[in-house]
Amino acid sequence: MKQVIDLYQQGFTKSEISRKTSIPRTTVRRIISKFKESQTFKIGDRVLINGKGSRDIWSEDMQMYVGAVGTITDFDTDGTYEVKFEDRLCWWFNYENLESLSEETLQILDNYKQSEAVLDDAPLSETIIPKRHDGTREELIEDIRTLAIANPELAISRNWYRINGTFSESNFSQFFGTFHEFKRQAGIVLTRQQHHLEKQIAKHASVDHYREMNNERHSYGDKYDKPSNKRFKQVVIVGDLHDKNVDPFYMDVLIDTLQRVQPDVIVLNGDIFDLQEFSKYHTDPRDFDVVGRIQFVHEHILKRIRTVCPHSQVDFIEGNHEARLLKHLADATPALRCVLSDLHGMTVSSLLGLDKFQINYIAKGDLSAYNIRDVHKEISKNYKVYFDSFIVSHEGTAKNLGFPGCNGHHHKTVIESLYNEHFGTYNWVQHGCGHRLDAEYCHPKWANGFVIATCDIETKRTVFDTITFQENFAIVGGVFYERV
């Protein structure tokens, strides 16, 4: 540090100093900035040790000087000062730990005869300025309240009270433990209970607008149900297509399968959208194309599905990507204003194509979840029970409900054999994803796939035909598909 300051005082620029010393320019700039700030004091100034600044420089011995007054006797270019106290002890302090004294305070100190003070084991802050040690709880509270009323523009700190208060630190510590609790008991700051209530009010107020959107989401749960009297129901379950990242081969196989099977229900099991613009993964803002991604889902996924299966019921189970998009829509965040200028005023339905393609939206979770843990808990509520026989959910927590079923979200196929008294032996299937496996966010263990569930609604038994994809081919219902 001294080498940097010496060069700076000789007139060298920051870039030149960085080249000469091989110290990064940002570090040089920080050293010089700290040096400039440290020029606040000069030798002979009387200062208060305020206890602020970096705590890692404080030793146990130095703690006793907090609140003491001394005189600067020396200065170093690293921003530290030697301070001499009335007891002739000296110590080095960082400039952040020093505070200039007002003329009024200096006059009080000059009038006080330090030689008449009886130094004992009490901290210096209680001996340099005379304080009472015998105050009652009521007297202490009255004293700090009086100071607060007389100085409404100040946020009374521990150091300020050491100088201006009537009673010693050991006196208020005896009754209240900490200075902040002292202020709480005096009614200067909120009590713990008041502060907790204040935070709870703020927490709920901050998510009120999400609750308004909940009503629209929930209203589409069964709006486009298409019941039938067939005993054996077929349900095709797909998920994790991730809009523009969908694998074209996967999509062709899926559309052909839907056209052949004509299922009673098609379940879009979450994360049909990707919208990496709003994800935790870094995306270059110049590559933002939220509008294009939404239009892609409408034209190349939902429209194709509805065209080949005009009479099938389509259920869209909300995934974490859709929930994130709707929260941004509710917030009307700056990010949304930048990239969704063409979609302002859109509703949940128009954004997700619900009315346009006659789609139910399964979203039981509450968008007003406040933290990550609660968000996952709410998304796990997004599931549907089909024919009182099996469950489809985006996340896998519904497996614990004791039904056969399947989930997505994890982008790979896993089949578990389970048992209970009601269903006997049954399967829980985690289906694969539908996006390209060479996408930048992919894990090598991920795989493409979907599920065809056939349910006997009289016996409540379900068979899951788990479709998996190899790199260049897939087989669905005995039909061979090869990637071109």
C-alpha positions in Angstrom: 0.0 0.0 0.0 2.8 2.4 0.9 4.4 1.9 -2.5 1.1 2.9 -4.2 0.7 6.0 -2.1 4.3 7.1 -2.7 3.8 6.8 -6.5 0.5 8.6 -6.3 2.0 11.5 -4.3 4.8 11.7 -7.0 2.1 12.4 -9.6 1.7 9.0 -11.3 -1.7 8.1 -12.7 -3.6 5.0 -11.5 -2.8 3.1 -14.7 0.9 3.9 -14.4 0.9 2.8 -10.8 -0.8 -0.4 -11.7 1.8 -1.2 -14.4 4.7 -0.3 -12.2 3.5 -2.3 -9.1 1.7 -5.2 -10.9 -1.3 -4.4 -8.7 -4.8 -4.6 -10.3 -6.1 -1.2 -11.2 -9.3 -1.7 -9.2 -7.1 -2.3 -6.1 -5.0 0.7 -6.8 -8.1 2.8 -7.1 -9.4 1.5 -3.8 -6.1 2.2 -2.0 -6.0 5.8 -3.3 -9.6 6.4 -2.5 -9.0 5.2 1.0 -5.9 7.4 1.3 -7.9 10.4 0.2 -10.6 9.7 2.8 -8.1 9.3 5.5 -6.9 12.9 5.1 -9.8 14.0 7.3 -7.6 14.3 10.4 -4.2 15.8 11.1 -1.6 15.6 13.9 -2.9 17.3 17.1 -6.6 16.8 16.4 -8.6 15.4 19.3 -10.9 12.6 18.2 -13.4 10.1 19.6 -12.9 6.4 19.1 -16.3 5.4 17.7 -16.0 1.7 17.2 -17.1 1.7 13.6 -15.3 0.4 10.6 -14.1 -3.2 9.9 -14.5 -5.4 12.9 -11.7 -7.7 11.9 -9.1 -5.0 12.9 -10.4 -4.8 16.5 -8.5 -6.7 19.1 -9.8 -7.4 22.6 -7.4 -4.8 24.0 -8.6 -2.2 21.6 -12.3 -2.6 22.6 -11.7 -0.8 25.8 -10.9 2.4 23.9 -14.4 2.6 22.2 -15.9 5.9 23.4 -12.5 7.3 24.6 -11.1 10.6 23.5 -7.4 11.0 22.4 -5.0 13.1 20.4 -3.6 12.2 17.0 0.2 12.0 17.3 1.2 10.2 14.1 -0.1 9.2 10.7 0.7 6.4 8.2 -0.1 6.3 4.5 -2.2 3.2 4.9 -4.9 5.3 6.5 -4.1 4.6 10.1 -3.5 7.1 12.9 -1.6 6.8 16.2 -3.8 8.1 19.0 -2.5 9.0 22.4 -4.8 8.9 25.4 -4.8 10.8 28.7 -3.3 7.7 30.5 -0.3 8.1 28.1 -1.2 4.8 26.3 -1.0 4.9 22.5 -2.6 2.8 19.9 -3.0 2.8 16.1 -6.6 3.1 14.6 -8.0 3.0 11.2 -9.4 6.4 10.1 -12.9 4.8 10.0 -12.7 4.3 13.7 -12.2 8.0 14.5 -14.7 10.7 14.8 -14.2 14.5 15.1 -15.5 16.1 18.2 -17.8 19.2 18.2 -16.6 22.4 19.8 -19.2 22.0 22.6 -17.9 18.6 23.5 -14.3 19.7 23.4 -15.2 22.5 25.8 -16.7 20.0 28.2 -13.6 17.9 28.1 -11.3 20.9 28.6 -13.3 22.0 31.6 -13.1 18.5 33.1 -9.9 17.7 35.0 -8.8 14.3 34.0 -6.3 14.2 36.9 -9.2 14.4 39.4 -10.9 11.3 37.9 -10.5 8.1 39.7 -9.6 5.5 37.1 -10.8 2.0 37.9 -11.7 -1.1 36.0 -14.7 0.6 34.2 -14.3 1.3 30.5 -12.7 4.6 29.5 -16.0 5.8 28.0 -17.4 6.0 31.5 -14.4 7.9 33.0 -13.4 10.5 30.5 -16.8 12.1 30.6 -18.4 11.9 34.1 -21.6 9.7 34.1 -24.0 8.6 36.8 -23.8 4.9 37.7 -26.8 4.7 40.0 -29.8 5.5 37.8 -33.0 3.5 38.2 -34.7 1.8 35.2 -37.3 4.6 35.1 -34.6 7.4 35.3 -32.7 5.8 32.4 -35.8 5.6 30.2 -36.8 9.2 31.0 -33.2 10.3 30.2 -33.1 8.8 26.7 -36.7 9.8 25.9 -35.9 13.4 26.8 -32.8 13.3 24.5 -34.9 11.8 21.7 -37.6 14.4 22.0 -35.0 17.2 22.1 -33.2 15.8 19.0 -35.9 14.5 16.7 -33.7 14.7 13.6 -31.1 12.3 15.1 -31.1 8.5 15.2 -29.6 8.1 18.7 -26.6 5.8 18.5 -24.7 4.1 21.3 -21.7 6.4 20.8 -23.9 9.5 20.8 -25.5 8.5 24.1 -22.1 7.8 25.7 -21.2 11.5 25.2 -24.6 13.2 25.7 -26.5 10.9 28.0 -26.6 11.2 31.8 -25.9 7.6 32.7 -23.0 5.2 32.1 -23.0 2.3 29.8 -22.7 -0.2 32.6 -25.8 1.4 34.2 -28.1 0.8 31.2 -26.5 -2.5 30.4 -27.5 -3.6 34.0 -31.2 -3.2 33.2 -31.5 -3.8 29.4 -28.4 -5.8 28.3 -28.0 -4.1 24.9 -28.4 -0.4 23.8 -30.9 -1.4 21.2 -33.1 -3.1 23.8 -32.6 0.1 25.9 -34.2 2.1 23.1 -36.9 -0.5 22.6 -38.0 -0.3 26.2 -38.0 3.5 26.0 -40.3 3.4 23.0 -37.8 5.1 20.7 -37.7 2.2 18.3 -40.2 -0.6 17.6 -40.3 -3.5 20.0 -39.6 -7.0 18.7 -43.3 -7.8 18.5 -44.1 -4.5 16.7 -41.2 -5.0 14.2 -42.4 -8.6 13.5 -45.9 -7.4 12.9 -44.7 -4.7 10.6 -42.7 -7.2 8.6 -45.7 -9.5 8.3 -47.8 -6.7 7.0 -45.2 -5.7 4.5 -44.7 -9.3 3.4 -48.4 -9.8 2.7 -48.8 -6.3 1.1 -46.0 -7.1 -1.3 -47.8 -10.0 -2.8 -51.4 -8.8 -2.9 -51.3 -8.3 -6.7 -50.4 -12.0 -7.1 -53.5 -13.0 -5.3 -55.6 -11.1 -7.8 -54.1 -13.1 -10.6 -54.8 -16.3 -8.6 -58.5 -15.9 -9.3 -58.0 -15.9 -13.1 -55.7 -18.9 -12.9 -58.0 -20.9 -10.8 -61.1 -20.2 -13.0 -59.6 -22.3 -15.8 -59.3 -25.5 -13.9 -62.2 -27.3 -15.6 -63.5 -24.7 -18.0 -63.0 -26.9 -21.1 -63.6 -30.4 -19.7 -64.8 -32.9 -22.3 -66.4 -35.9 -20.5 -67.2 -39.2 -22.3 -68.9 -42.5 -21.4 -66.0 -44.7 -22.5 -64.9 -47.3 -19.9 -61.2 -47.3 -20.9 -59.7 -43.8 -21.0 -56.4 -42.9 -22.7 -54.3 -40.0 -21.5 -51.1 -38.8 -23.2 -48.8 -36.9 -20.8 -46.0 -34.7 -22.1 -43.9 -32.0 -20.4 -40.7 -29.9 -20.3 -40.9 -28.9 -24.0 -39.3 -25.5 -23.3 -40.8 -23.7 -26.2 -38.3 -22.9 -29.0 -35.9 -25.5 -27.6 -38.4 -28.4 -28.3 -36.8 -31.2 -30.3 -38.4 -31.3 -33.8 -38.1 -35.1 -34.0 -39.8 -35.5 -30.6 -42.6 -33.1 -31.7 -43.2 -35.0 -34.9 -43.4 -38.3 -33.0 -45.8 -36.8 -30.5 -48.1 -35.3 -33.1 -48.3 -38.5 -35.1 -49.0 -40.5 -31.9 -51.8 -38.1 -30.9 -53.3 -38.4 -34.3 -53.3 -42.2 -34.1 -54.4 -42.6 -30.5 -56.9 -39.8 -30.3 -56.7 -39.7 -26.5 -59.5 -38.6 -24.2 -57.1 -36.3 -22.4 -53.8 -34.6 -23.4 -51.9 -33.4 -20.4 -49.2 -30.7 -20.9 -47.3 -31.3 -17.7 -45.6 -28.0 -17.0 -42.6 -26.1 -18.5 -44.1 -26.0 -22.0 -42.5 -22.5 -21.9 -38.8 -22.0 -21.2 -38.5 -18.2 -21.1 -34.9 -18.2 -20.0 -35.1 -14.4 -20.0 -36.7 -14.8 -16.6 -34.7 -17.7 -15.3 -31.8 -18.0 -12.9 -29.5 -18.8 -15.8 -27.6 -15.9 -17.3 -28.9 -14.8 -20.7 -27.5 -12.0 -22.8 -30.3 -9.3 -22.9 -29.6 -8.9 -26.6 -30.9 -12.4 -27.1 -34.2 -11.8 -25.4 -37.2 -13.0 -27.4 -40.0 -13.5 -25.0 -42.7 -12.6 -27.5 -41.2 -14.9 -30.1 -41.2 -17.8 -27.6 -44.8 -17.3 -26.6 -45.9 -17.1 -30.2 -43.8 -20.3 -31.0 -45.7 -22.2 -28.3 -49.1 -21.0 -29.7 -48.3 -21.8 -33.4 -46.0 -24.8 -33.2 -47.1 -26.7 -30.1 -50.7 -25.8 -29.0 -52.1 -25.3 -32.5 -50.6 -28.5 -33.8 -51.9 -30.5 -30.9 -55.4 -29.0 -31.2 -55.5 -29.5 -35.0 -54.8 -33.3 -34.8 -57.0 -33.8 -31.7 -60.0 -31.4 -32.0 -62.2 -33.4 -29.6 -59.6 -34.2 -26.9 -59.6 -32.5 -23.5 -56.3 -30.6 -23.1 -55.1 -29.9 -19.5 -52.1 -27.6 -18.9 -50.6 -28.2 -15.5 -48.6 -25.1 -14.4 -44.9 -25.7 -14.0 -42.3 -23.5 -12.4 -41.5 -21.7 -15.7 -45.1 -20.7 -16.2 -45.5 -19.6 -12.6 -42.4 -17.4 -13.1 -43.8 -15.8 -16.2 -47.2 -15.0 -14.6 -45.5 -13.4 -11.6 -43.5 -11.1 -13.9 -46.8 -10.3 -15.7 -48.5 -9.4 -12.4 -45.5 -7.3 -11.4 -45.2 -5.5 -14.7 -41.5 -5.5 -13.9 -39.0 -3.4 -15.9 -37.8 -6.7 -17.5 -41.3 -7.4 -18.7 -41.7 -3.8 -20.0 -38.5 -4.2 -22.0 -39.3 -7.6 -23.6 -43.1 -7.8 -23.6 -44.0 -4.4 -25.0 -46.2 -6.2 -27.6 -48.1 -8.1 -24.9 -49.1 -5.3 -22.5 -52.6 -5.8 -21.2 -52.6 -9.5 -21.9 -54.5 -11.8 -19.6 -53.4 -15.3 -18.3 -55.7 -16.8 -20.9 -54.3 -14.9 -23.9 -50.7 -15.3 -22.8 -51.1 -19.1 -22.5 -53.6 -19.6 -25.3 -56.3 -21.1 -23.0 -59.4 -19.8 -24.7 -57.9 -19.8 -28.1 -57.1 -23.5 -28.0 -59.8 -24.5 -25.4 -57.3 -25.6 -22.7 -57.9 -26.1 -19.0 -55.2 -24.6 -16.7 -54.4 -26.5 -13.5 -52.8 -24.1 -11.1 -53.8 -24.8 -7.5 -50.7 -23.2 -6.0 -50.7 -19.6 -4.7 -48.5 -17.2 -6.7 -48.1 -15.1 -3.5 -45.6 -17.5 -2.0 -42.9 -15.4 -0.4 -39.7 -17.4 -0.5 -38.1 -20.2 -2.5 -39.2 -22.9 -0.1 -42.8 -21.7 -0.2 -42.7 -21.3 -4.0 -41.7 -25.0 -4.4 -44.4 -26.0 -1.9 -47.1 -24.1 -3.9 -45.9 -25.5 -7.3 -46.2 -29.0 -5.8 -49.9 -28.4 -5.4 -50.3 -28.3 -9.2 -51.6 -31.8 -9.9 -54.8 -33.4 -11.1 -56.5 -36.7 -10.2 -57.9 -38.5 -13.3 -60.9 -40.7 -13.0 -60.2 -41.3 -9.3 -57.5 -43.6 -10.5 -54.1 -41.8 -11.0 -52.4 -38.5 -10.6 -50.4 -36.3 -12.9 -48.2 -33.6 -11.3 -45.4 -31.4 -12.5 -43.2 -32.1 -9.5 -42.8 -35.5 -7.9 -44.1 -34.7 -4.4 -47.6 -36.0 -5.4 -46.1 -39.5 -5.3 -46.6 -39.4 -1.6 -50.4 -39.2 -1.9 -50.7 -43.0 -2.4 -52.0 -43.0 -6.0 -50.4 -44.3 -9.2 -49.3 -41.5 -11.4 -46.5 -39.6 -13.1 -44.6 -36.4 -12.9 -42.1 -34.4 -15.0 -39.8 -31.6 -14.1 -36.6 -33.7 -13.8 -36.2 -34.4 -17.6 -35.5 -38.1 -17.4 -37.4 -41.4 -17.2 -37.7 -43.2 -13.9 -40.2 -46.0 -13.1 -40.9 -46.9 -9.4 -42.9 -49.9 -8.3 -45.0 -49.1 -5.2 -47.6 -50.7 -3.0 -50.6 -49.9 -0.8 -53.7 -51.7 0.4 -56.1 -49.8 -1.9 -54.2 -50.1 -5.3 -52.0 -53.1 -4.5 -48.8 -53.0 -6.6 -48.7 -49.9 -8.8 -46.3 -47.7 -10.7 -45.2 -44.1 -10.4 -43.5 -42.9 -13.6 -41.3 -39.9 -14.0 -41.5 -39.0 -17.7 -38.7 -37.6 -19.9 -38.5 -34.2 -21.4 -39.3 -32.9 -24.9 -36.5 -30.4 -25.6 -33.3 -30.7 -27.5 -30.7 -32.5 -25.5 -27.9 -30.2 -26.9 -29.4 -27.1 -25.3 -26.9 -25.2 -23.2 -28.6 -26.0 -19.9 -28.9 -29.7 -20.4 -27.5 -32.4 -18.1 -26.0 -35.5 -19.7 -28.3 -37.7 -17.8 -31.5 -36.1 -19.2 -33.6 -38.0 -21.8 -36.6 -37.5 -24.0 -39.9 -39.2 -23.4 -43.6 -39.1 -22.7 -46.3 -41.4 -21.2 -49.5 -42.9 -22.5 -51.8 -43.9 -19.6 -54.7 -46.3 -20.2 -57.3 -46.4 -17.3 -60.2 -48.7 -16.6 -62.6 -46.3 -14.8 -64.6 -49.2 -13.3 -61.7 -51.1 -11.6 -59.7 -47.9 -11.1 -56.6 -49.6 -12.5 -54.1 -47.9 -14.8 -51.4 -49.1 -17.2 -48.6 -46.6 -18.1 -46.9 -47.1 -21.4 -43.6 -45.2 -20.9 -42.2 -44.0 -24.2 -38.4 -43.3 -24.3 -36.3 -41.9 -27.1 -32.9 -43.0 -28.2 -30.6 -40.6 -30.0 -32.0 -41.5 -33.5 -35.2 -43.5 -33.0 -38.3 -44.2 -30.9 -41.0 -46.8 -30.9 -44.6 -45.9 -29.9 -47.3 -48.6 -30.0 -45.3 -50.8 -32.3 -44.6 -47.9 -34.8 -41.0 -47.3 -35.5 -39.8 -43.6 -35.9 -36.4 -42.7 -37.1 -34.7 -39.3 -36.9 -33.8 -38.1 -40.4 
